[in-house]
Amino acid sequence: MTPVRTSARAMLGAVFVASGWKAVKDPSKLAPRAKRVTDQFGPTLQMVHPKIPTDAETLVRLNGAVHVVGGIALVTPARRLAAAVLATSLVPTTLAGHAYWEFEDPADRAQQRIHFLKNLGLLGGLILAAVDTEGKPGLQWRAQHAADMAERSVRRAARNTRSKAAIARKSAIVGRHLPG
């Protein structure tokens, strides 16, 4: 990984480590705003597994832990997976924490809109980090390249087989005319 990519991922991850740690340490400050979203996801979580907690504080703490681990993992070999997990986690976090359209006061609405757009920018950075192959061919290119190589190999084998079959036919014709 290049120094630019490493430092950019570290800077991106720092936001998640700092905010995630804050949520892990004291979820009670964030839980009231998250309750609206956690109440919607609660039944879905219960269907996945009945022992999964659905209270807002626990889910805020869990989300904070995901942010801390994911932020740190952005500078490890698991960086693309970490970016994808953080991006997935950021959507409900943003909807719960920065629903600016629900604020009446213009100053509060403007402040929440800024945070919403900041998170949208972070989401864009995470998407780029998740798909960044660092200049190496991506999975789609490698799959297409492998398919092209297999097709070339099959064509080459078919040409070779036709050529050898033609030689065998000519040899058989010549062999019939030989005395003996």
Phi, psi and omega in degrees: 000137181286157179300326179294313180296318181298312181292323179296318179293323178295318178295319178296318181292330182301322179299317183287322178296313182295310181289324179295318179297321178299318180290324179292317183292315185219079181288345185296333179286330184263339186300318181301320179285332181281341186304321181301318181280318181296327177294329178285324182275344183307307180300324178295317179297321179295326177291326179294310177202127185296340183270359178289128179291146181237002180287149187300316183298316180295318180292324176296316179296316179298316178297320176299318178296320176299319180294318179297308182296316180295320179297319178290320183292346178297342178251020178246174176299341180271023187299322182290318176296317179300317180296319179294318179295316179297320179298317179296320181287332184290331182298303179294329178299315181292317180296322180285318189270336188224046177282076187299333182292348179268354183269135180274317183293126182301323180292316178296318179299315180297318180297316180292326177297319178299314179295321178300312180293326175299314179294326176297319176296319176299320178299317177299317177297320179293322178296316177299317180295326181289328182260358182289118179261008178058040177085352179274153179301141178279175182299319181297315180296316182297320179294316179295319179298316179297319179294318178298316180296320178295319179296316178299319180296318179295317178298317179298316179295321179295316178299315181298318180294317178298318181298314181291325178294320178296318178297318180296320178298313180297320179296321180294320179295313180296319181296330179289331183271356180280144178287147170128000000 
